[in-house]
Amino acid sequence: MKTEHLMLTLLLALAALPALSQTDEEQQTFTLEAETGGLWFSRNRTQIPSDAGTRFDLDDLTGSGPDGYLRLSGSYRFNPRHSLRFTYAPIRASGSGTLEQDVRFVDADFTTDAPVHGAYRFDTYRLTYRWTFHSSDTWDLGVGASVLLRDAKIQLRQGGLERTDDDIGVVPLLHLYGARHLSPNTSVVLDIEGAAAPQGRAIDASLTLRHTLPSGWQVFAGYRTLEGGADNSNVYTFAWMHFATVGFGVTF
């Protein structure tokens, strides 16, 4: 928790710097974006509790996809080098199937002799600060930090038996950004947020081709991956997701 408090303090302090140093409204812009597409799981493995539960593949019940998703973000650029971004990224998957083995989940036993309904939720709310330390006609490069609030849930139901594990927590992340400008209106953009520790990790990375239309609207398409989880005294849960993404945005 000390590391999380330090990262949060650093993020808030960095975010305050541009507001104090820049008051020219002509340098300030707002950007709203919506992203959607298909979502696939290549891994969704869990064991709750980690000492007495059974490790199993949740996607045996929920399936590996594709599922639809929607991701929304809003950015505020204080000046050409400093910006804040808020992101809402909900992920949901559910389905029914048969377990390959009897599973101990939370404090109940789920058996192989009847279908089990599984539900997975991983919603995140993110505040990201970025400092663009290099900007030219060819490249934009930036670094920063993020604070992620996760709201996660795993649920199993078999007949009248139902157990749920909820998890809400705050995670500090580092942020890296790179944009290669192919023309004044077209860029290839790499956007990464992530962190790792002995008790878990989280990595969210996207590579997109972005184009600004004559109307001023932006459109983009590409690939996103989200990987991570936790391995501690209470839970073991790791998932790896892949997204085929398209989206649009507007700056004003």
SERO-4910 file (N, C-alpha, C, O; in steps of 0.05 Angstrom, whole numbers):
BEGIN
 pado doro    nc1    nc2    nc3   cac1   cac2   cac3    cc1    cc2    cc3    oc1    oc2    oc3
  Met    A     16    -24      0      0      0      0     17     25      0      8     46    -10
  Lys    A     41     24     11     58     47     11     65     55    -17     65     79    -24
  Thr    A     71     36    -35     77     42    -63     53     54    -76     56     73    -92
  Glu    A     29     44    -71      5     55    -84      1     84    -75     -6    101    -91
  His    A      5     90    -49      1    117    -39     22    136    -52     15    158    -59
  Leu    A     47    126    -55     68    142    -67     61    149    -96     64    171   -105
  Met    A     52    128   -111     45    133   -139     21    152   -142     21    169   -160
  Leu    A      1    149   -124    -22    166   -125    -14    195   -120    -23    214   -133
  Thr    A      3    199   -100     13    226    -94     28    238   -116     25    262   -123
  Leu    A     45    222   -129     61    231   -152     43    239   -175     47    259   -188
  Leu    A     23    222   -181      5    228   -203    -10    254   -199    -12    270   -217
  Leu    A    -20    258   -174    -35    283   -169    -17    307   -170    -26    328   -179
  Ala    A      7    304   -161     26    326   -162     33    334   -190     34    357   -198
  Leu    A     39    313   -207     45    318   -234     22    330   -250     26    348   -267
  Ala    A     -2    321   -243    -26    332   -257    -30    361   -251    -42    375   -267
  Ala    A    -22    369   -227    -26    397   -219     -6    416   -232    -12    440   -235
  Leu    A     17    406   -241     37    423   -253     28    438   -277     31    463   -278
  Pro    A     16    425   -297      8    440   -321    -14    460   -315    -14    481   -328
  Ala    A    -31    455   -296    -52    474   -290    -41    499   -278    -51    521   -282
  Leu    A    -19    496   -263     -6    519   -251     11    535   -271     14    559   -268
  Ser    A     22    521   -291     41    534   -309     28    543   -335     41    557   -351
  Gln    A      3    536   -341     -9    542   -367    -37    552   -363    -54    538   -352
  Thr    A    -43    577   -371    -69    588   -369    -81    597   -396   -103    607   -397
  Asp    A    -66    593   -417    -75    600   -444    -96    581   -454    -89    558   -460
  Glu    A   -121    589   -455   -142    571   -463   -139    561   -491   -150    540   -498
  Glu    A   -125    576   -509   -121    566   -536   -104    541   -537   -105    526   -557
  Gln    A    -89    535   -516    -72    512   -515    -87    488   -503    -75    466   -502
  Gln    A   -111    491   -494   -126    470   -480   -146    458   -499   -160    472   -514
  Thr    A   -148    431   -499   -167    416   -516   -179    393   -500   -167    383   -481
  Phe    A   -203    386   -508   -217    363   -497   -221    343   -520   -227    350   -543
  Thr    A   -217    317   -514   -221    296   -534   -239    274   -521   -233    265   -499
  Leu    A   -260    266   -535   -277    244   -527   -274    221   -547   -274    226   -571
  Glu    A   -271    196   -537   -268    173   -554   -285    150   -546   -290    146   -522
  Ala    A   -294    135   -565   -309    110   -561   -295     88   -576   -288     91   -600
  Glu    A   -291     65   -563   -277     42   -575   -295     17   -572   -306     13   -551
  Thr    A   -296      1   -593   -312    -23   -592   -299    -44   -610   -279    -39   -622
  Gly    A   -311    -68   -611   -300    -89   -627   -305   -116   -615   -325   -120   -601
  Gly    A   -287   -135   -621   -290   -162   -611   -269   -168   -590   -246   -159   -592
  Leu    A   -276   -185   -570   -259   -192   -548   -257   -222   -546   -277   -236   -547
  Trp    A   -232   -232   -545   -226   -261   -541   -209   -265   -517   -192   -249   -509
  Phe    A   -214   -288   -503   -197   -297   -481   -179   -319   -490   -188   -339   -502
  Ser    A   -153   -317   -485   -135   -339   -489   -128   -352   -462   -117   -374   -461
  Arg    A   -135   -339   -440   -132   -351   -413   -151   -337   -394   -153   -313   -394
  Asn    A   -163   -353   -376   -179   -342   -354   -180   -363   -332   -200   -378   -330
  Arg    A   -159   -364   -317   -155   -386   -298   -157   -374   -269   -146   -353   -264
  Thr    A   -171   -389   -252   -176   -378   -225   -175   -401   -204   -180   -424   -210
  Gln    A   -169   -392   -180   -169   -410   -156   -176   -393   -132   -159   -377   -123
  Ile    A   -200   -397   -121   -209   -380    -98   -222   -398    -77   -241   -411    -83
  Pro    A   -211   -398    -53   -186   -385    -43   -162   -399    -54   -163   -422    -63
  Ser    A   -139   -385    -53   -115   -396    -65   -103   -420    -50    -88   -435    -61
  Asp    A   -111   -423    -25    -99   -445     -9   -117   -470     -9   -107   -492     -7
  Ala    A   -144   -466    -10   -162   -488     -7   -180   -492    -32   -194   -512    -33
  Gly    A   -180   -473    -51   -197   -476    -74   -184   -493    -95   -161   -502    -93
  Thr    A   -200   -499   -117   -191   -514   -139   -184   -496   -163   -201   -479   -170
  Arg    A   -161   -499   -175   -154   -483   -198   -168   -494   -223   -166   -518   -229
  Phe    A   -182   -477   -238   -196   -486   -261   -197   -463   -282   -192   -440   -276
  Asp    A   -205   -471   -306   -207   -451   -328   -236   -441   -330   -254   -456   -336
  Leu    A   -240   -416   -323   -266   -404   -324   -278   -403   -352   -302   -404   -356
  Asp    A   -260   -401   -372   -270   -400   -400   -281   -426   -410   -293   -427   -431
  Asp    A   -278   -448   -394   -293   -472   -400   -323   -468   -397   -339   -482   -410
  Leu    A   -330   -449   -380   -359   -442   -376   -367   -418   -392   -388   -419   -405
  Thr    A   -351   -397   -392   -359   -372   -405   -353   -371   -435   -363   -355   -450
  Gly    A   -335   -390   -444   -326   -390   -471   -303   -370   -475   -297   -354   -458
  Ser    A   -289   -373   -498   -266   -356   -503   -272   -333   -521   -254   -317   -527
  Gly    A   -298   -330   -530   -305   -308   -547   -311   -316   -575   -310   -340   -582
  Pro    A   -316   -297   -593   -314   -268   -587   -339   -257   -573   -361   -266   -576
  Asp    A   -334   -237   -556   -354   -222   -543   -351   -192   -551   -328   -184   -557
  Gly    A   -372   -177   -551   -370   -149   -556   -361   -134   -531   -364   -143   -509
  Tyr    A   -351   -110   -536   -343    -93   -513   -345    -64   -521   -346    -57   -545
  Leu    A   -345    -47   -501   -346    -18   -506   -327     -5   -485   -328    -11   -462
  Arg    A   -311     14   -495   -292     28   -478   -294     58   -484   -294     66   -507
  Leu    A   -297     74   -463   -301    103   -466   -278    118   -452   -269    110   -431
  Ser    A   -270    140   -464   -249    156   -452   -253    185   -458   -264    193   -479
  Gly    A   -243    202   -440   -243    231   -444   -216    242   -436   -206    235   -414
  Ser    A   -204    259   -453   -177    270   -447   -179    300   -446   -194    313   -460
  Tyr    A   -163    311   -428   -161    340   -425   -131    348   -428   -115    341   -411
  Arg    A   -124    362   -449    -96    370   -454    -93    399   -443   -106    418   -454
  Phe    A    -77    402   -423    -72    428   -411    -56    446   -430    -62    470   -433
  Asn    A    -36    434   -442    -19    447   -462     -7    426   -480    -13    402   -475
  Pro    A      9    432   -500     18    410   -518     34    388   -504     38    367   -516
  Arg    A     43    392   -480     60    372   -467     47    358   -444     58    337   -434
  His    A     25    367   -434     13    356   -410    -17    349   -414    -31    366   -425
  Ser    A    -25    326   -406    -53    318   -409    -62    298   -388    -46    284   -376
  Leu    A    -88    298   -383   -101    278   -366   -122    263   -383   -134    274   -401
  Arg    A   -124    237   -376   -144    220   -390   -159    204   -370   -147    191   -352
  Phe    A   -186    203   -372   -202    185   -356   -214    164   -374   -224    170   -396
  Thr    A   -212    138   -366   -220    116   -382   -239     98   -366   -234     91   -343
  Tyr    A   -261     91   -378   -280     71   -367   -280     47   -385   -287     49   -409
  Ala    A   -271     24   -375   -267      0   -391   -280    -24   -378   -267    -39   -363
  Pro    A   -306    -29   -383   -319    -53   -372   -315    -77   -389   -315    -76   -414
  Ile    A   -312   -100   -376   -310   -126   -390   -328   -146   -376   -327   -149   -352
  Arg    A   -345   -159   -392   -364   -178   -382   -364   -204   -399   -361   -202   -424
  Ala    A   -366   -226   -386   -368   -252   -401   -384   -271   -383   -380   -272   -359
  Ser    A   -401   -287   -395   -417   -306   -380   -425   -329   -399   -425   -326   -423
  Gly    A   -432   -352   -386   -440   -375   -402   -442   -399   -384   -435   -398   -360
  Ser    A   -451   -421   -395   -455   -446   -380   -439   -469   -394   -436   -469   -418
  Gly    A   -430   -487   -378   -415   -510   -388   -412   -531   -366   -424   -528   -344
  Thr    A   -396   -551   -372   -391   -573   -353   -362   -572   -344   -344   -569   -360
  Leu    A   -358   -573   -318   -331   -573   -307   -317   -599   -314   -329   -620   -315
  Glu    A   -290   -597   -318   -274   -621   -323   -268   -636   -298   -261   -660   -299
  Gln    A   -271   -623   -275   -266   -636   -249   -283   -622   -228   -292   -599   -233
  Asp    A   -288   -635   -206   -302   -622   -184   -285   -598   -175   -261   -599   -173
  Val    A   -299   -576   -169   -286   -551   -163   -295   -540   -136   -319   -538   -130
  Arg    A   -276   -534   -119   -281   -520    -94   -277   -490    -99   -255   -482   -105
  Phe    A   -299   -475    -97   -298   -446   -103   -310   -431    -79   -333   -437    -71
  Val    A   -295   -412    -68   -302   -398    -44   -305   -418    -21   -284   -427    -10
  Asp    A   -329   -426    -14   -332   -446      7   -352   -468      0   -364   -480     17
  Ala    A   -355   -472    -27   -375   -492    -36   -362   -509    -57   -342   -502    -70
  Asp    A   -374   -533    -61   -365   -552    -81   -384   -553   -105   -408   -557   -101
  Phe    A   -372   -550   -129   -387   -552   -154   -378   -577   -168   -354   -582   -171
  Thr    A   -397   -593   -178   -390   -620   -188   -392   -621   -218   -402   -602   -232
  Thr    A   -383   -644   -229   -382   -648   -258   -408   -660   -269   -411   -663   -293
  Asp    A   -427   -666   -252   -451   -681   -261   -474   -663   -270   -495   -674   -276
  Ala    A   -470   -637   -269   -492   -619   -278   -479   -593   -289   -457   -586   -280
  Pro    A   -492   -580   -308   -480   -555   -319   -477   -533   -297   -492   -532   -278
  Val    A   -456   -517   -301   -450   -495   -283   -450   -469   -299   -439   -468   -321
  His    A   -463   -449   -288   -463   -423   -301   -441   -406   -288   -439   -404   -264
  Gly    A   -424   -394   -305   -403   -377   -296   -406   -349   -306   -415   -345   -329
  Ala    A   -398   -330   -290   -399   -301   -297   -373   -288   -289   -363   -293   -268
  Tyr    A   -364   -271   -307   -338   -257   -302   -342   -227   -308   -353   -220   -329
  Arg    A   -333   -211   -289   -334   -182   -293   -308   -170   -285   -296   -176   -264
  Phe    A   -297   -152   -302   -273   -138   -296   -276   -109   -307   -268   -103   -329
  Asp    A   -287    -92   -290   -291    -64   -298   -269    -47   -286   -261    -51   -262
  Thr    A   -258    -29   -301   -236    -12   -291   -243     17   -298   -255     24   -318
  Tyr    A   -235     34   -279   -237     63   -282   -208     74   -278   -195     68   -258
  Arg    A   -199     90   -297   -171     98   -298   -168    128   -301   -181    140   -317
  Leu    A   -149    139   -286   -140    167   -289   -111    166   -296    -95    156   -281
  Thr    A   -104    177   -320    -77    175   -330    -66    203   -335    -79    220   -348
  Tyr    A    -42    208   -326    -27    233   -332     -5    226   -352      9    206   -349
  Arg    A     -2    244   -373     19    240   -392     35    266   -396     24    287   -399
  Trp    A     61    263   -396     79    285   -404     92    277   -431    106    258   -433
  Thr    A     86    293   -451     97    289   -478    124    303   -478    126    328   -482
  Phe    A    146    288   -475    173    300   -473    186    305   -500    206    319   -501
  His    A    174    293   -521    185    298   -548    162    300   -567    144    283   -568
  Ser    A    161    321   -584    141    325   -604    153    337   -629    166    358   -628
  Ser    A    148    324   -652    158    334   -677    139    326   -699    118    313   -694
  Asp    A    145    333   -724    128    325   -746    128    295   -751    111    284   -764
  Thr    A    149    281   -740    152    252   -744    143    236   -720    130    215   -723
  Trp    A    150    245   -696    145    229   -672    133    246   -649    140    270   -646
  Asp    A    115    233   -633    108    243   -607    114    221   -587    107    198   -592
  Leu    A    129    227   -565    136    208   -545    128    218   -518    133    242   -512
  Gly    A    116    201   -501    107    210   -475    110    189   -454    110    165   -460
  Val    A    111    198   -429    111    180   -406     92    191   -385     85    215   -386
  Gly    A     84    174   -366     66    184   -345     59    162   -325     74    142   -323
  Ala    A     37    165   -312     28    146   -291     -2    146   -291    -15    165   -298
  Ser    A    -13    124   -281    -42    120   -279    -50    109   -252    -34     95   -239
  Val    A    -74    115   -244    -87    103   -221   -111     88   -231   -129     99   -244
  Leu    A   -111     61   -227   -133     44   -236   -150     34   -213   -139     24   -193
  Leu    A   -176     38   -215   -195     27   -196   -208      3   -209   -222      7   -230
  Arg    A   -205    -21   -198   -218    -45   -210   -242    -53   -194   -243    -50   -169
  Asp    A   -262    -63   -208   -286    -74   -196   -291   -101   -210   -302   -102   -231
  Ala    A   -282   -122   -196   -282   -148   -209   -300   -168   -194   -305   -165   -170
  Lys    A   -310   -187   -209   -328   -207   -197   -326   -233   -213   -325   -233   -237
  Ile    A   -325   -256   -198   -328   -282   -210   -350   -297   -195   -351   -297   -170
  Gln    A   -368   -309   -210   -391   -322   -198   -396   -349   -211   -394   -352   -235
  Leu    A   -402   -369   -194   -410   -395   -204   -438   -402   -193   -444   -396   -170
  Arg    A   -454   -415   -210   -481   -423   -201   -488   -450   -213   -485   -455   -237
  Gln    A   -496   -468   -196   -504   -495   -204   -529   -502   -189   -529   -507   -165
  Gly    A   -552   -503   -203   -577   -507   -190   -583   -485   -170   -582   -461   -178
  Gly    A   -588   -492   -146   -593   -472   -125   -568   -463   -110   -570   -447    -92
  Leu    A   -545   -474   -118   -520   -467   -105   -506   -444   -120   -502   -445   -144
  Glu    A   -499   -423   -106   -487   -400   -119   -466   -388   -100   -471   -384    -76
  Arg    A   -443   -382   -111   -422   -368    -96   -409   -346   -113   -406   -349   -138
  Thr    A   -402   -324   -100   -391   -301   -114   -366   -291    -99   -366   -290    -75
  Asp    A   -346   -283   -115   -323   -270   -103   -320   -242   -116   -317   -240   -140
  Asp    A   -323   -222   -100   -320   -194   -109   -293   -183   -101   -282   -191    -80
  Asp    A   -282   -165   -117   -257   -153   -111   -256   -124   -121   -260   -119   -145
  Ile    A   -252   -105   -103   -248    -77   -110   -221    -68    -99   -215    -73    -76
  Gly    A   -206    -55   -116   -179    -47   -108   -168    -25   -125   -178    -20   -147
  Val    A   -147    -13   -116   -133      9   -130   -105     -1   -138    -91    -12   -121
  Val    A    -97      4   -163    -71     -6   -173    -57     18   -187    -69     31   -204
  Pro    A    -32     24   -179    -17     44   -194     -3     32   -219      7      9   -217
  Leu    A     -3     46   -241      8     37   -266     27     58   -277     24     82   -273
  Leu    A     47     49   -292     63     67   -308     51     69   -336     37     51   -345
  His    A     57     91   -350     45     96   -376     67    104   -396     84    121   -390
  Leu    A     66     91   -420     84     98   -442     68    103   -467     47     90   -471
  Tyr    A     77    122   -483     62    130   -507     81    137   -529    101    150   -525
  Gly    A     74    128   -553     90    134   -577     72    136   -601     56    119   -605
  Ala    A     76    157   -617     60    161   -641     80    167   -664     95    186   -663
  Arg    A     78    151   -685     94    155   -710     76    167   -731     57    154   -740
  His    A     81    192   -738     64    206   -757     72    200   -785     94    206   -795
  Leu    A     53    186   -799     58    179   -827     52    203   -846     63    205   -868
  Ser    A     34    220   -837     26    245   -851     14    263   -831     11    256   -807
  Pro    A      8    288   -838     -4    306   -818    -30    295   -806    -38    304   -784
  Asn    A    -44    277   -820    -70    268   -810    -71    238   -803    -91    228   -794
  Thr    A    -49    224   -806    -48    195   -802    -24    187   -784     -2    196   -789
  Ser    A    -29    171   -764     -8    163   -745    -12    134   -737    -35    123   -736
  Val    A     10    121   -730     10     95   -717     16    100   -687     37    112   -681
  Val    A     -2     91   -669      1     98   -641      3     73   -624    -12     55   -626
  Leu    A     24     73   -606     27     53   -586     22     65   -559     34     85   -551
  Asp    A      3     53   -544     -6     63   -518     -5     41   -497    -18     20   -501
  Ile    A     12     44   -476     16     22   -457     11     33   -429     21     55   -422
  Glu    A     -3     18   -412     -5     22   -384      0     -4   -370    -11    -25   -377
  Gly    A     18     -4   -350     24    -30   -337     42    -28   -313     54     -7   -308
  Ala    A     42    -49   -298     59    -51   -274     60    -81   -266     42    -96   -272
  Ala    A     81    -88   -252     84   -116   -243     96   -116   -215    113    -99   -208
  Ala    A     88   -135   -198     98   -139   -171     97   -169   -165     84   -184   -180
  Pro    A    110   -178   -143    109   -206   -137     81   -218   -134     77   -241   -139
  Gln    A     62   -201   -125     35   -211   -120     16   -208   -143     -7   -215   -141
  Gly    A     26   -197   -166      9   -195   -189     19   -175   -210     40   -163   -206
  Arg    A      4   -172   -231     12   -153   -253    -12   -145   -268    -34   -157   -267
  Ala    A     -9   -123   -284    -30   -114   -302    -17   -100   -325      0    -82   -321
  Ile    A    -24   -107   -350    -13    -95   -374    -36    -91   -394    -50   -109   -400
  Asp    A    -39    -66   -402    -59    -59   -422    -44    -44   -445    -34    -22   -440
  Ala    A    -43    -56   -468    -27    -44   -490    -44    -45   -516    -58    -64   -521
  Ser    A    -42    -23   -531    -56    -22   -557    -38    -11   -578    -21      6   -573
  Leu    A    -42    -21   -603    -28    -11   -627    -50     -5   -647    -64    -23   -656
  Thr    A    -53     21   -654    -74     29   -672    -64     47   -695    -44     61   -692
  Leu    A    -79     46   -716    -75     65   -739    -97     86   -736   -121     79   -737
  Arg    A    -89    111   -734   -108    133   -730   -107    153   -753    -86    160   -763
  His    A   -131    163   -760   -133    182   -782   -153    204   -775   -175    198   -765
  Thr    A   -146    229   -780   -164    251   -775   -178    259   -802   -164    264   -822
  Leu    A   -204    259   -801   -220    265   -825   -221    296   -829   -215    311   -811
  Pro    A   -228    304   -853   -231    333   -858   -250    347   -839   -247    371   -834
  Ser    A   -270    333   -829   -289    344   -811   -277    349   -783   -289    363   -767
  Gly    A   -254    337   -778   -242    340   -752   -246    315   -734   -232    313   -713
  Trp    A   -264    298   -741   -267    273   -726   -244    254   -732   -232    254   -753
  Gln    A   -237    238   -712   -216    218   -715   -228    190   -715   -247    184   -701
  Val    A   -217    172   -732   -224    144   -733   -199    128   -729   -177    136   -736
  Phe    A   -202    104   -717   -179     87   -712   -187     58   -712   -210     51   -708
  Ala    A   -167     41   -716   -171     12   -716   -144     -1   -708   -123     10   -714
  Gly    A   -146    -25   -695   -121    -38   -688   -125    -61   -669   -146    -75   -670
  Tyr    A   -106    -66   -652   -105    -89   -634    -99    -79   -606    -82    -61   -602
  Arg    A   -113    -91   -587   -108    -86   -558   -105   -112   -544   -118   -132   -550
  Thr    A    -87   -113   -524    -85   -136   -507    -85   -127   -478    -74   -107   -470
  Leu    A    -98   -143   -461   -100   -138   -432    -93   -164   -418   -107   -184   -422
  Glu    A    -72   -163   -402    -63   -187   -388    -56   -181   -359    -45   -159   -354
  Gly    A    -63   -199   -341    -55   -194   -313    -72   -211   -294    -88   -227   -302
  Gly    A    -67   -206   -269    -81   -220   -248    -67   -218   -221    -49   -201   -218
  Ala    A    -75   -234   -202    -64   -233   -175    -58   -262   -166    -72   -281   -173
  Asp    A    -37   -264   -150    -29   -289   -138    -20   -283   -110      3   -276   -105
  Asn    A    -39   -285    -91    -33   -278    -63    -46   -299    -44    -55   -320    -53
  Ser    A    -46   -292    -19    -56   -312      1    -86   -316     -1    -97   -335     11
  Asn    A   -101   -298    -15   -130   -301    -17   -139   -312    -44   -157   -329    -44
  Val    A   -127   -303    -66   -137   -311    -92   -114   -317   -111    -92   -306   -108
  Tyr    A   -120   -334   -131   -103   -337   -154   -122   -333   -178   -140   -348   -182
  Thr    A   -116   -313   -194   -133   -308   -218   -117   -293   -239   -107   -271   -233
  Phe    A   -115   -304   -263   -101   -291   -285   -117   -294   -311   -128   -316   -316
  Ala    A   -118   -273   -326   -132   -273   -351   -116   -259   -372   -100   -241   -366
  Trp    A   -119   -267   -397   -106   -255   -420   -127   -251   -441   -138   -270   -451
  Met    A   -132   -226   -449   -152   -219   -468   -140   -205   -492   -120   -191   -491
  His    A   -154   -209   -515   -145   -197   -541   -169   -183   -553   -191   -193   -553
  Phe    A   -164   -159   -564   -186   -143   -575   -180   -135   -604   -158   -125   -610
  Ala    A   -199   -139   -622   -198   -127   -648   -215   -102   -646   -239   -103   -642
  Thr    A   -202    -79   -648   -215    -54   -640   -218    -34   -663   -202    -32   -681
  Val    A   -241    -21   -662   -246      2   -680   -259     24   -662   -270     18   -641
  Gly    A   -256     49   -671   -267     70   -655   -267     97   -669   -257     99   -691
  Phe    A   -277    117   -655   -278    144   -666   -275    163   -642   -280    156   -619
  Gly    A   -268    188   -649   -265    208   -629   -268    236   -641   -268    239   -665
  Val    A   -271    255   -623   -274    283   -632   -259    301   -612   -260    296   -588
  Thr    A   -245    321   -622   -230    340   -605   -243    368   -608   -249    376   -631
  Phe    A   -246    381   -586   -257    408   -587   -245    426   -565   -251    449   -563
***
